[in-house]
Amino acid sequence: MKPVTPPHPHPGAVHVVFAANQPEYDQLPAVIDAKGLAMTEFELSAEDLATIVNGGRIRLWIWTFRQPLQPVALEVVE
């Protein structure tokens, strides 16, 4: 699974790259809207898809740095 640049933002939203200057992390392209909602997208490899079709699961890791967990959501899009 690899992060990809989300589609063009709607009015008021901008493209950003999280960890752009942090070599210890993988860069994460995102779109952030005026209210602060960040959206990222990931492309699944053929191997990822086969694993899911055969009963695999998607796991979400979140680095909270011992701060309160922010709301998150996962969805499937075309």
Helices and strands as residue ranges (DSSP letters): E 2-4, E 14-18, E 28-32, E 38-39, E 41-43, H 46-53
